[in-house]
Amino acid sequence: MDYQKLASLLKVVAEPNRLQILEMLSCGEMCACDILKNFDFTQPTLSHHMKVLEKEELVHVTKKGKWHHYSLNQDTAALLINGLSKTLSNTEDCICKITNKQC
């Protein structure tokens, strides 16, 4: 497991506005203008949040005309979900079983 990557992803999604943006994108691609309508902050603030999400590869971005359109990166979302699930569950490949420590 790549704990560094998982920790980086968790830091990014720990911010409430970014978490809400990811939930919105789970329904499908959205224009930045439509995302912005759901928040009480400015376009530069939205751009900051989207850059953070893009840097961690949680979103894909495409430019259509003058607007950016964002979609959830399903591969990175799965990495986050599966990594957290594996970390918090006692499975056969649990680190404590691999290292012979008690869980």
C-alpha positions in Angstrom: 0.0 0.0 0.0 1.2 3.5 -0.8 0.6 5.2 2.5 2.1 8.5 1.3 -0.3 8.7 -1.6 -3.3 7.7 0.5 -2.3 10.3 3.2 -2.0 13.0 0.5 -5.5 12.1 -0.9 -7.0 12.2 2.6 -5.6 15.6 3.2 -7.1 16.9 0.1 -10.6 15.5 0.7 -10.5 16.5 4.4 -11.5 20.1 3.3 -15.3 20.3 3.3 -15.7 22.3 0.1 -13.5 19.9 -1.9 -15.4 17.0 -0.4 -18.7 18.6 -1.6 -17.2 19.2 -5.0 -16.2 15.6 -5.3 -19.7 14.5 -4.3 -21.1 16.7 -7.0 -18.8 15.3 -9.6 -19.7 11.8 -8.7 -23.0 12.5 -10.6 -21.0 13.3 -13.8 -19.1 16.1 -15.5 -19.8 19.6 -14.5 -18.8 23.1 -15.8 -16.9 25.3 -13.3 -19.8 27.8 -13.6 -22.3 25.2 -12.4 -20.1 24.1 -9.5 -19.6 27.7 -8.4 -23.4 28.2 -8.1 -23.4 25.9 -5.1 -20.9 27.8 -3.1 -20.6 31.2 -1.4 -17.1 31.9 -2.6 -15.4 33.5 -5.6 -14.3 32.0 -8.9 -10.6 32.3 -7.8 -11.4 30.3 -4.7 -13.0 27.6 -6.8 -10.0 27.6 -9.1 -7.8 27.0 -6.1 -9.8 24.1 -4.9 -9.9 22.6 -8.4 -6.2 23.0 -8.9 -5.6 21.1 -5.6 -8.0 18.3 -6.7 -6.4 18.2 -10.2 -2.9 18.0 -8.7 -3.8 14.9 -6.7 -5.4 13.5 -9.8 -8.9 13.3 -8.2 -10.4 15.2 -11.1 -10.0 15.4 -14.9 -10.3 18.8 -16.5 -11.2 19.7 -20.1 -11.6 23.2 -21.6 -14.7 23.8 -23.6 -14.9 27.4 -24.9 -14.1 29.7 -22.1 -15.1 27.3 -19.3 -13.3 24.4 -17.6 -15.3 21.2 -17.2 -14.4 18.8 -14.5 -15.1 15.1 -13.9 -14.2 12.7 -11.2 -11.2 10.5 -11.9 -12.7 7.1 -11.1 -9.3 5.4 -10.8 -8.0 7.8 -8.1 -11.4 7.7 -6.3 -11.1 3.9 -6.2 -7.6 4.1 -4.9 -8.8 6.4 -2.1 -11.9 4.2 -1.2 -10.0 0.9 -1.4 -6.9 2.2 0.4 -9.0 3.5 3.3 -11.1 0.4 3.4 -8.1 -1.8 3.5 -6.4 0.3 6.1 -9.4 0.2 8.5 -10.4 -3.5 8.0 -9.0 -6.7 9.3 -8.5 -8.6 6.1 -6.2 -11.6 5.2 -3.6 -9.2 3.8 -3.8 -6.9 6.9 -0.3 -5.5 7.8 -0.5 -7.1 11.3 -0.9 -10.6 9.7 1.9 -10.0 7.2 4.2 -8.9 10.0 3.0 -11.4 12.5 1.7 -8.7 14.9 -1.6 -8.9 16.8 -4.5 -7.0 15.4 
